[in-house]
């Protein structure tokens, strides 16, 4: 085994959270190494439908390359496509559909450009914290290696091994999401949401020239696969291009340990009512890079406090929104009918349900 000199941060996982942290930490002058077990962006395991806030995290020129479609409305159905859709809209772009694999690669390139040492095809096999540093054992293409860092950052997804090595509790819940892709181009400006799954939903997202994404999420098991098959049949599509992944819901009581932290899906920094975590993950990554001094483990608590101050309220309110998915269908129909119309709500911030704009819209002002 070979050993490199001490790094400030070893980042495990180079998805949006890990790449963003690596870029921000390296830009602050820290020595950062980041490991991805395969190619950046693969295997695909989540949707590319995000709010326009994504543009704040992209380098110049990347938005035009990644953007596949623009969305200004959502149709909610209590049932399949043959049921009436309740239209929620805005007269401007609400969200965008992006090349999800391309996003990871753009962010990883930004991290490397900032000075981070990004290594693909490096599988982390062990993370061993000690009083003054963390040893990271890696299986690389040329054999096993060992790296040492002052701190480790677990950005290795819902079933994070780094989280386990640090003794951090898992998320409160793991859902399962399944995606399928139809290559038929569709540039419609709305998504369809179907309340057909206990505790969650299914969706149809037009991706412009890239085709159409169909998806479903809920408790894992054969029933979910059966529901997805029936959902696809209701749209008269049969898909062979599919992928799937776990969706963590409910952050653990703590996301830090003596010599490291978790961020993104590893910390369940996701929206409970949609399962999306790209924006929350990168917001938390920025907070971590700004808050944590790798030479001072006491600063880890700054990250803990700050990310919860920024996101905990939205996560908590999002959990309440999710409860509406299990209301009886007649109540869902009434609620959607009352709320449908022009949106005053931000898709990443449930607190905007109580914004002045939304309240004025509901009161008809």
Buried (B, 14 or more C-beta within 10 A) or exposed (E): EEEBEEBBBBBBBBBBBBBBBBBBBBBBEBBBBBBBBEEBBEEBBBBBBBBBBBBEBBEEEBBEEBBBBBBBBBBBBBBBBEBEBBBBBBEEBBBBBBBBBBBBBBBBBBBBEBBBBBBBBBBBEEBBBEEEBBBBBBBBEEEEBBBBBBBBBBBBBBBBBBBEBBEBEBBBBBBBBBBBBBEEEBEBEBBBBBBBBEBBBBBBBBBBEBBBBBBBBBBBEEEBBEBBEEBBEBBEBEBEEBBBBBBBBBBBEBBBBEBBBBBBBBBBBBBBBBBBBBBBBBBBBBBBBEBBBBEEBEBBEBBBEBBBEBBEEBBEBBBEBBEEBEBEEEEBBEBBEEBBBEBBBBBBBBBBBEBEEBEEBEEEE
